[in-house]
Amino acid sequence: MVFAVVAAAVIGLVVMVVNWLLAHWWVLLIALVLAVLAGIGWLSSRRQQARWEAVRAQGLRYGLSQLDALHHAKFEEAVRDLMRRDGCQDAQRVGGGGDLGADVKATDPLGRRWVIQCKHRRNGARGSAVGTPDLQVLNGTARQVHGADVAVIVTNGRVTGPAVTFAKQQRLHVVDRQILAVWASGSRPLWELLRAVPPPRRPTSLS
């Protein structure tokens, strides 16, 4: 009984509002115009934001001291942003529990699929060195699980000699503190700083 009374009251209120709007149709017209103007303003704001993001990405720079001070998750985001700066529009951070050795994935403008494992050291060069076991994890999953054309480990710290040797043997790429400094503070894409990067997947005027 109570439900029926409430339903009748709601229906009556709706009918009253509809009748009032029909009698004052200009109110609907004004509301529609305001909604359109608000939509245009929102789209304009989004486009402006996208333009500023593009400008920011093109000029993105990091110093080693900035990277050293980051939380490891923020370090992964910085690596993702550097890949985006270099033209990898789909670069994304995928690190976390169960990431199977991939912290950042990206496709470069030449069609190559990059899988990057990040090793952040809070103390930079004074922190523990990246060793062969870290490279073994990347080697075991980058191509087989993630479909990498280019498998990379990036660190703001040091890399042991045996790890570097293992990387060369397994066609892995190591971005140590020195290479990271050049990449993060300059305008050259990462693939121009590494040796023996696979050829482009997409034909270009340079290939």
Residue, then its C-alpha position, 0 to 999 in steps of 0.5 A: m500500500v505504501f509502495a503504491v502511494v509513493a509510486a503514485a506520488v512520483i508519477g504525479l510529480v513527473v507528469m507535473v514537471v513534464n507539463w511545466l517544461l512543455a509549457h516553458w519549452w524555452v527552458l529546455l532550449i537554454a539547458l540544451v545550449l548550456a550543455v552544448l557549450a559545456g561539452i565544447g569547453w570540455l573537449s577544448s580543455r582535453r585537447q589543450q591538455a593533450r597538446w601540453e602533454a605532448v610538449r612536456a613529453q618531447g622535452l622530458r629530461y631526468g638527472l641521475s639525482q632525480l632518478d635516484a630519489l624516486h620510489h621504485a614504482k616511480f622509476e618504472e613510470a619514468v622509464r615508461d615516460l622516456m619511452r613515450r618521449d622517444g615515440c613509443q605511444d603505447a608504452q605502459r608500466v606493467g610492473g608489480g606482483g606477478d609481472l614475470g620480469a616485465d616492468v615496462k612494455a612498448t612498441d617503438p616507431l619501427g615496430r619493435r616490441w620492447v620489454i624492459q625490466c627496471k632495477h632501481r637502487r636507492n643508493g645509486a652507484r653505491g647500491s647492490a649491483v645487478g647480477t646474472p640472476d636478474l638477467q636470467v629472469l628477463n631472459g626466461t620470460a621476455r621473448q617467450v612470455h612477452g613476445a619481445d624483440v628487444a629485451v632490456i634491463v635498466t638500472n640506476g646502479r651498477v651491473t656485474g661483469p658476469a651479468v654483462t657477459f651473460a647479456k651479450q651471450q643471450r642477446l639482452h641489452v643492459v642500460d646501466r647508470q652511464i647509459l641511463a644518464v645519457w638517455a634520460s638527460g638527452s634527446r636520443p632514443l634508447w635504440e640509438l644508444l644500444r648496440a646490436v638492436p634488431p632491425p625494424r619490423r616496418p620498412t622505412s626510408l632508412s632500411 
